[in-house]
């Protein structure tokens, strides 16, 4: 089967926000972002207003891509968890289900051990949600149904419109 385009439905989006909102509280984190591997922000919870989320999402995806290159150089498939320690804040970055990137920003009110423990549980929940989304996309593709409003418009239709 081809790689179907995954469309985010409101139901799954709400489930994702519930999971990362719970993670925010359970890990005593400041902010959590969920980013796709192309660098697009999917969702964020916590004190998100103080961040340039577009840049953060892009740089996070670039960070994962760069460390993926390093992993391949030493014979690994990828590094699924990255940790950056700062003077005040720390970043825990993990790949969820091979599809999305979970970014947890936390300070000294939490610990790396607590964040890792809570991220593991939340990653399993997020993976299940994304598996469900992928299954929906595959089912719709198999039935020939498109979620994209302009899917039936052809290049000829566009040419005829402007001629």
Residue, then its C-alpha position, 0 to 999 in steps of 0.5 A: x500500500x502507498x503511504x497515505x496522507x494522514x489527516x488529523x481529525x478533531x477527535x484525535x487532536x483532542x485525545x493528543x492534547x489530553x495526553x500531552x496536557x496530562x504529561x505536562x502535569x505529571x512530569x511537572x514540565x513547563x511546555x510540551x510540543x508535538x512536532x512532525x518530522x517535517x518540522x510542522x507543529x502539531x500541538x503545544x501545551x503549557x507556556x507556549x506563548x513565549x516561544x516562536x513555535x515555527x522556529x522551534x518546530x523546524x529546529x527540532x526536526x532538524x536536530x532529529x535529522x542531524x542526530x539521525x545522520x550521526x546515528x547512521x555513521x556509527x551503525x545505529x538506526x536512530x537516536x530515539x531520545x535526545x537530552x539538552x541540559x541548560x543552566x535553567x531549562x532542559x529539553x527532552x526530545x523523543x521520537x514517538x512511534x517513528x512518526x512524531x517528535x515529542x519535546x518536553x521543556x522542564x526546569x529544576x522543579x522536575x528531574x530527567x528521571x521523572x520526565x523519562x518515566x512519564x514520557x514513556x507512558x505518554x509515548x505509548x498512548x500517542x503511538x496508539x492515537x497515531x496508529x489509529x489515524x494511520x489506519x483511518x487514512x489507509x481505510x479511506x484510501x482503500x475505499x477511494x475516499x479523499x479527505x482533501x476538498x480539491x482531490x477531484x480537481x485535475x490539472x485539465x480542470x485548472x487549465x480550463x478555468x484559466x483559458 
